[in-house]
Structures are given as structure tokens and as C-alpha cells.
Amino acid sequence: MKQKYLHITRKITRGLARIIAGKDKKLYLGNLEAKRDWGYAPDYIEAMWMMLQQDKPCDYVIGTGETHSFKDFLEEVFNYAGLDWKEYVEIDSRYFRPTEVELLLADSSKAKKELGWSPRITFKELVKIMVDSDMELVGLDSSGEGKKILKAKGIGWTENYLTVG
């Protein structure tokens, strides 16, 4: 599959959906050991809005405060779909980054203390939301767990566009 650059998270969830849809047989990835602080973009947008409501400008770090490797994300995605990622993923040295940052982890305690902000979506919930969305984008039915999570937290989902309510 030739595609424009996708962040690895989206590459993985879209790749899974394309494999299940029979459009691809394999997903090619690089370093799976790097760790990131995975978060849900609408949570971060909410934090940005809260920052803009402050009387004085200030710097804040926004994140979940949890770290997971790309391998953790990959495993969670394929497990959610009931598949073994090792059957579908190939490591390709072309996708290794020479300047890879091995660990990114946020400390958003200041945002929590001063803004009252904390993320609403967990790592595992994020996986379900992303997989369900990409399954639907390729024309497949999703399990609907992602939609249930969002509904329970007061976040809407309409035709693959998420809305915060």
C-alpha cells in the first residue's frame, strides 16, 4: 500500500483494517521499542481551550503520564481485533529513524492542578476508538466498543468525525 506519511498509530490501525478487509496482507514497520505518551487528540484540544481561558499566559505540558511502546500499541490493536500481529507485521529497516527519541513521557500535573484538566480517554480506550474508526473507513463493521466508550464519556461520534459535547 503506497500512502502519504502516517503517524505510526494511524498506520497500524489503518493497516489492520486494510488487512481484515483483504486489501493488504502485511504491515511494514520499524522500531517497535520506542515509547510514547499516547493520548486522545480531543482531550488535548480541551486542554488547549482551558489554557486560553486563563487570565495570564503560562506554559503547560499535556499528556497522560503513561508510557507504552509501539509494540504495546501494536499488540493492543491486533488483540482487540482477535488477531496475532506476528502473522501480519514485518519489521523493515527502511522505517527505522536514525534520530529516534526512545522515550516521550509527559508530566501534566501543573495542568491538572491549575486548570483542573486530566485526560478522559485511556490508552486501551484510545486503541478501541481508533480501530473502530478505521474499520468503518474501509467499509467494515466495527465491534462498536469505541463508540460505547465515547458515548459513556459524553463524546459524540458521527460518520467517523468525532465531536466533543
N, C-alpha and C positions, 0 to 999 in steps of 0.2 A: 504494500500500500504506500503510494507516494503521497506525502502530505506536507503541509507547511509545518513549521516548528510547533509542537505542542508541549506544554509542560508535562513532565513525566506522569503526574497523576492523571491527567486527562488522556494521555497516550495509553495508559494502562486500562482505564475504564472504557475508552472508545475501542481499544484493541480487543478487549474481552467481548464487547457487544458484537464487533465485526466477526470474531471467531464463532460465537454462538449463531450468528446469522448466516454463517457459511461463506462470508466474503473474504476472510483471511484464514490461514492455517496456523500462522505463527506470529508472535510479537517479539520484536528485537529491541533489547535494552542494554544499557551499560552498567555502571557501578550500582549495585543494589545495597551497598553497605552504608552509604551516606545517610545521615539522619536529619530530619526536619521537624519543625513545629507545624503540624498540619492544622489548618483552620478553615472555617466556612466563611467565604467572602462576605455574605450579608451581615454576619456578626461583626466583621471588621468595618463595614460601611456604617453600621450603627455606632461603633466606637468613634469613627471619624466625625459623625454628626454630633456626638456628645462633646467632642473636643471643640468643635466650632461654636458650641453654646456657652463656652467659658468666657468670663469677663477678660481674663488675661491669657495670652498665648503661652503655651507650655509644650514641652516635648513629652510624648508618651510612647512606650513600647507596647505593641498589641500582639497578642499570641495566646496560645492555650496553656503554655507552661509544661507541655508534654512533648516528648520527642519519640519519633518512630522512624525506622529505616525505610528506604524504598522497598526493601524486601518485605517488611512488615505490611506495608500498604498493598503490595502485590499479593501476598498471601491472603490478606483480608478480603480483597476484591474477588479473587478466584474462589475462596471458600464460600463467600456469600452466594456465588453462582453455582456452587456444588461441583467445582472442577479443581483438578490438581494443576497448579500453574507450571510445574516442571514439565508437563506434557506439551505445553504451548509456548513457552518462553525460551528464547535463545539469547545468550549473552554475546554481544558483538562489540569488539574493541573500538569500532568507529564511534560508538556512543559514549565512550569514556571522556570526561572533561579533564584536560591537563591541570586546570586550576580549581578542581572540585573542592568546595568547602565541606568538610566531613561532618560538621555538627552545627545546626542552627536551632537555637532554643531561646524563646522569649521569656522575659520576666515582666509580666504586665501588672505587677502588684500595685504600682503607682496609679494605673488606670482604674483598677478595682477600688482603691482607697479614695481617690479624688473624684472619679466620675461615676462610681458605682457600676462599672462595666465588668462583665465576665462573659466568656463565650457560652452560647446556649447549645451548640452542637458539638458532640464528642467526636473523636476520631472514627470510631466504629459507625456512628450515625452518618458521618460525612461519606464514608465508603458506600453505604446503602443508598444515600441520596444520589450520589454521582453515578453509581451503576444503574440504578433505575432510570435516571435521566438519559444516559447514553443507550440503554436498551431501547427505550422508546424512540430515540432519534434515528435508530436504524430500522424502526418498524416492528420491533418485538414487544411482547407484553412483558412488563416487569412484575416482580412479586408484589410491588406496592408498599413495601416496608418503608422506603424513603418518604413516600407521601404521608404515610401514617405518622412518622416521626415529625415531619414538618407541621402537620395538622395539630398534633398534640402540643406543639410548642408555639402555635399561633402564627405559623409562617405558611403562606399560600403557595400553591404550585398550579400553574395553568399552562398547558401546551409547552412544556419544557422551559418556561420562563418563570423564575421564582420571584415572588413578591413578599415583602415583609409587611405584616399587618398588625 
